[in-house]
Amino acid sequence: MKEKTIFLLLILFPVIIFAQTGKVFDELTVESKILKMERKYAIYLPPDYETSERSYPVLYLLHGAGDDHTGWVQFGEVLHITDKAIKNGSATPMIIVMPDADTKKRGYVNSVTEDWRYEDFFFDELVTHVEKKYRIKSAKRYRAIAGLSMGGGGTFFYALHKTDLFSSACPLSASCGPLSLEDTKNQLKWRNPGTEDFTAGQIEKFYDEYSVLNLIEKLPAEKLNSVRWFIDCGDDDFLFEGNSLVHIAMRKKNIAHEYRVRNGAHNWTYWRESLPEVLKFVSDAFHQH
């Protein structure tokens, strides 16, 4: 009988180990009427997703310029890092959604010419799609957003535009949008190659909607403090200025936030080290204290 038990354990052991890993699907699609095309996204499902009937909190994890929805999967090692964080108890089981913001036009913003409305797609189509398709808790408390570089900018924009939707926001090495109206012209040229002239109204509109400093200045402190902020940027990162100015602006306005400056530059080595801290930070809102 003892030998039979040992034999069964040896057979089941690989199955038990396998069941303790999450899964990533990185070629999923959603049809977008707003963008008039199919959009890809990747998703991480926690280890117990297939064996439970519970619903899960969700983290929207945004990639940077030059990557796509597979960036956090391939280079950010989201599967390994999240599985480890869940296993050691520093993060709660969650679903992670990674959209593609690189195809056709790059970025998480709506175009000033209104011919490309990625932000509208994100909220009106992608979020609606994944939160119906997967067992995701829909309350603000259980929804968080994070991202690196261009995706750090997207994290700021989305959390500032929709303070009622996200419990936590974690911009990493963030591109903070234009720091001034003059800077806005350069950013518009970068986002709209081939277009040189923009109207004063277009420049002001983009600055009003996508300057993090401007949004922090204009939004009521009550709204800003309804989101938990975790800002992380390396001491050798070329985007240090915007992140530093955002930190100062938040301090002046008494906006509670975590601000981290670690040794490092604008690269995946830095962001892979950031991800466990992000998972821990958003889990603090997902948990009951």
PyMOL commands that set and color helices and strands:
alter all, ss='L'
color gray80, all
select helices_A, chain A and resi 2-19+71-74+78-87+118-133+140-142+150-161+181-191+200-210+212-218+221-224+240-252+268-286
alter helices_A, ss='H'
color red, helices_A
select strands_A, chain A and resi 23-32+37-45+58-62+95-99+143-148+168-172+228-232+258-260
alter strands_A, ss='S'
color yellow, strands_A
deselect
rebuild
show_as cartoon
